């Protein structure tokens, strides 16, 4: 039975074929009918259930996940959140090239716990209507961290994205009255972000302007 514990990033890069000859030699030399191999790597476990959902306030998104377990590293520990508005963050390469959360929001993630508990926070200050893609890692105070991966097929962080909800659209900037007659009025104004329709009010009495 082979048991793999948390894999530190530096140890993940060790090719398995590099240790197979020694394992095979040990198996060949053994007189017992079976060989139990217990391989243990220490480090920080990957976060596998980061979930994003639209918040209740305009421009907010809720992030939740389960704290990863760890058996190595140097305290204090912290979360590093990266964000994209142009596409998914699927691999470690995507993660490394994505901007930090601070490029989009002043919200800060909580401090990591010892592992296994529910964690999360609200990201605010986002642009309503924009879809945000998130990724997260836990880091120690030296150089140890977990590894980011997203895979829908493997159910690894499949819902790491959400759209920031919008609020009431801003008032349009007053424009110009182009023409007016007894039956029609024509004018122009600047469009408002998030607006889907406009109501035009008019008055023929200068002392009673429309409200």
C-alpha positions as CSV (number, residue, x, y, z in Angstrom):
1,X,0.0,0.0,0.0
2,X,1.5,3.3,-1.0
3,X,0.5,6.4,1.0
4,X,1.2,9.8,-0.3
5,X,0.8,12.6,2.2
6,X,1.1,16.3,1.4
7,X,3.6,17.0,-1.3
8,X,5.8,20.1,-1.0
9,X,6.4,21.9,-4.2
10,X,10.1,21.2,-4.4
11,X,9.6,17.5,-3.8
12,X,6.8,17.3,-6.4
13,X,9.4,18.0,-9.1
14,X,11.4,14.8,-8.2
15,X,10.7,12.4,-11.1
16,X,9.2,9.1,-9.9
17,X,11.4,7.2,-12.2
18,X,14.4,8.3,-10.2
19,X,13.3,6.2,-7.2
20,X,11.8,3.3,-9.0
21,X,15.1,1.3,-9.6
22,X,15.8,1.2,-5.8
23,X,12.2,0.2,-5.1
24,X,12.3,-2.6,-7.7
25,X,15.6,-3.9,-6.3
26,X,14.2,-4.0,-2.8
27,X,11.2,-5.8,-4.1
28,X,13.3,-8.4,-5.9
29,X,15.5,-9.0,-2.9
30,X,12.6,-9.4,-0.5
31,X,11.8,-12.9,0.6
32,X,8.3,-12.0,1.7
33,X,5.3,-12.4,-0.7
34,X,4.4,-8.7,-0.7
35,X,6.1,-5.4,-0.3
36,X,4.6,-2.5,1.6
37,X,6.0,0.9,0.6
38,X,5.2,3.9,2.8
39,X,6.3,7.1,1.1
40,X,5.7,10.3,3.0
41,X,6.2,13.9,1.7
42,X,5.6,16.8,4.0
43,X,4.3,20.3,3.2
44,X,1.0,22.1,2.7
45,X,-2.0,20.4,1.2
46,X,-3.6,21.9,-1.9
47,X,-6.9,23.8,-1.6
48,X,-9.4,21.8,-3.8
49,X,-12.8,23.4,-3.1
50,X,-12.4,27.1,-3.6
51,X,-15.9,28.4,-4.5
52,X,-17.0,31.9,-5.6
53,X,-20.6,33.2,-5.6
54,X,-22.1,36.6,-6.3
55,X,-22.5,38.7,-3.2
56,X,-25.6,40.5,-2.0
57,X,-24.1,44.0,-2.2
58,X,-23.1,45.5,-5.6
59,X,-19.6,44.7,-6.6
60,X,-19.1,41.9,-4.1
61,X,-18.2,38.2,-4.5
62,X,-18.1,35.6,-1.7
63,X,-15.2,33.2,-1.5
64,X,-15.2,30.0,0.5
65,X,-12.9,27.0,0.9
66,X,-11.7,24.4,3.4
67,X,-8.5,25.2,5.3
68,X,-5.7,22.9,4.0
69,X,-3.8,20.7,6.5
70,X,0.0,21.1,6.8
71,X,2.8,19.3,8.6
72,X,5.7,21.6,7.6
73,X,6.7,25.2,7.1
74,X,7.6,28.3,9.1
75,X,5.0,30.4,10.8
76,X,3.3,32.8,10.2
77,X,1.2,31.4,7.3
78,X,-0.9,33.4,4.9
79,X,-3.2,33.0,1.9
80,X,-2.3,34.5,-1.5
81,X,-5.3,35.1,-3.8
82,X,-4.9,35.8,-7.5
83,X,-7.6,37.0,-9.9
84,X,-8.3,37.1,-13.6
85,X,-11.0,38.9,-15.6
86,X,-9.9,37.6,-18.9
87,X,-10.0,33.8,-18.5
88,X,-9.7,30.8,-16.2
89,X,-6.8,30.1,-13.9
90,X,-6.4,26.4,-14.4
91,X,-2.7,25.6,-13.9
92,X,0.2,26.8,-11.8
93,X,1.5,28.7,-14.8
94,X,-1.8,30.5,-15.0
95,X,-1.7,31.2,-11.3
96,X,1.8,32.7,-11.5
97,X,0.8,35.1,-14.3
98,X,-2.5,36.2,-12.8
99,X,-2.6,39.6,-10.9
100,X,-2.8,39.6,-7.1
101,X,-6.2,40.3,-5.5
102,X,-4.9,43.8,-4.5
103,X,-5.0,44.8,-8.1
104,X,-8.9,44.6,-7.9
105,X,-9.9,45.0,-4.3
106,X,-8.6,46.1,-0.9
107,X,-10.2,43.1,0.8
108,X,-7.9,40.7,2.7
109,X,-8.3,37.0,3.2
110,X,-8.3,35.6,6.8
111,X,-5.3,34.1,8.4
112,X,-5.0,30.3,7.8
113,X,-6.0,27.9,10.5
114,X,-4.5,24.5,11.3
115,X,-6.6,22.8,8.7
116,X,-10.0,21.3,8.1
117,X,-12.2,24.2,9.1
118,X,-14.4,26.3,6.8
119,X,-12.8,29.6,5.6
120,X,-13.8,32.5,3.5
121,X,-14.3,36.2,3.1
122,X,-16.1,38.8,1.0
123,X,-14.3,40.5,-1.9
124,X,-15.6,44.0,-2.4
125,X,-14.9,46.9,-4.7
126,X,-15.3,44.9,-7.8
127,X,-16.9,46.1,-11.1
128,X,-20.6,45.2,-11.3
129,X,-21.4,42.8,-14.2
130,X,-17.8,41.6,-14.6
131,X,-16.9,37.9,-14.1
132,X,-13.9,37.2,-11.9
133,X,-11.9,34.0,-11.8
134,X,-10.1,33.3,-8.5
135,X,-7.2,31.1,-7.3
136,X,-5.7,30.6,-3.9
137,X,-2.6,29.2,-2.3
138,X,-1.4,29.0,1.3
139,X,2.2,30.2,1.9
140,X,4.5,30.0,4.9
141,X,6.9,32.8,5.8
142,X,9.8,31.3,4.0
143,X,9.4,29.6,0.6
144,X,6.9,26.8,1.1
145,X,3.4,26.8,-0.4
146,X,0.9,24.5,-1.8
147,X,0.1,24.1,-5.5
148,X,-2.8,25.5,-7.5
149,X,-4.8,23.3,-9.9
150,X,-8.3,23.5,-11.3
151,X,-10.0,20.6,-13.1
152,X,-13.8,20.3,-13.6
153,X,-13.3,16.6,-14.5
154,X,-11.5,15.9,-11.3
155,X,-13.8,18.2,-9.2
156,X,-10.9,20.4,-8.2
157,X,-12.0,24.0,-7.6
158,X,-14.6,23.8,-10.4
159,X,-16.7,26.9,-9.3
160,X,-13.9,29.4,-8.7
161,X,-15.6,32.1,-10.6
162,X,-18.6,34.4,-10.3
163,X,-20.0,37.7,-11.6
164,X,-20.1,40.8,-9.4
165,X,-23.7,41.9,-9.0
166,X,-24.6,45.4,-10.0
167,X,-26.6,48.1,-8.2
168,X,-28.7,50.9,-9.5
169,X,-27.2,52.6,-12.6
170,X,-25.8,56.0,-12.2
171,X,-27.8,59.0,-13.5
172,X,-27.2,59.9,-17.1
173,X,-25.2,63.0,-17.8
174,X,-27.5,65.7,-19.2
175,X,-27.2,66.2,-22.9
176,X,-28.6,68.6,-25.5
177,X,-32.1,69.3,-26.7
178,X,-31.9,68.8,-30.4
179,X,-35.4,69.6,-31.5
180,X,-38.9,70.0,-30.1
181,X,-42.4,70.3,-31.6
182,X,-46.0,69.9,-30.4
183,X,-45.7,66.1,-30.8
184,X,-42.0,65.1,-30.6
185,X,-38.9,65.9,-28.6
186,X,-35.4,64.8,-29.6
187,X,-32.3,65.0,-27.5
188,X,-29.1,63.2,-26.6
189,X,-27.3,62.3,-23.3
190,X,-24.4,60.1,-22.1
191,X,-25.3,56.4,-21.5
192,X,-25.2,55.1,-17.9
193,X,-23.4,51.9,-17.0
194,X,-25.9,49.2,-16.2
195,X,-28.9,51.0,-17.5
196,X,-31.4,49.1,-19.7
197,X,-33.9,51.8,-20.5
198,X,-34.5,55.5,-19.9
199,X,-37.5,57.6,-19.0
200,X,-37.7,61.1,-20.6
201,X,-39.7,63.7,-18.7
202,X,-40.6,67.1,-20.2
203,X,-42.6,70.2,-19.2
204,X,-44.0,73.1,-21.3
205,X,-43.9,75.4,-18.2
206,X,-40.6,76.9,-17.4
207,X,-41.7,77.5,-13.8
208,X,-42.6,73.8,-13.4
209,X,-39.6,71.8,-14.6
210,X,-40.0,68.0,-14.7
211,X,-38.9,66.0,-11.7
